[in-house]
């Protein structure tokens, strides 16, 4: 499992905190582009400067799979500006 991620309610989860809403939303936009390329879309929410992400694979009955690990690693590479 990628550092900073943990399993909650059977999903791979992590929260990211940014300077402001604009940075949080820009991060979500970058994650969306990667998720679309991987055809693996996160469950997420955003409140002001914080983005909460939960990953699981619907095709695997909601289990955490290698697809989730790959997306988590890609998200981690984007999060260098987050204060997590």
GIMO-V672495 format. One record per backbone hydrogen bond with DSSP energy under -0.5 kcal/mol. NH is the residue of the N-H (numbers start at 0). CO is the residue of the C=O. Records with the same first field share a line. If there is no record, write none. Layout:
# GIMO-V672495
NH->CO  CO
This chain:
# GIMO-V672495
4->1
5->12
7->5  10
10->7
11->54
12->5  10
13->52
15->50
17->48
23->19
24->20
25->21
26->22
27->23
28->24
29->25
30->26
31->27
32->28
33->29
34->30
35->31
36->32
37->33
38->34  35
39->34
42->53
43->41
44->51
46->49
49->46
50->15
51->44
52->13
53->42
54->11
56->62
57->55
59->56
60->57
61->56
62->56  59
64->62
67->64
68->64
69->65
70->66
71->67
72->68
73->69
74->70
75->71
76->72
77->73  74
78->74
80->77
81->78
82->16
83->16
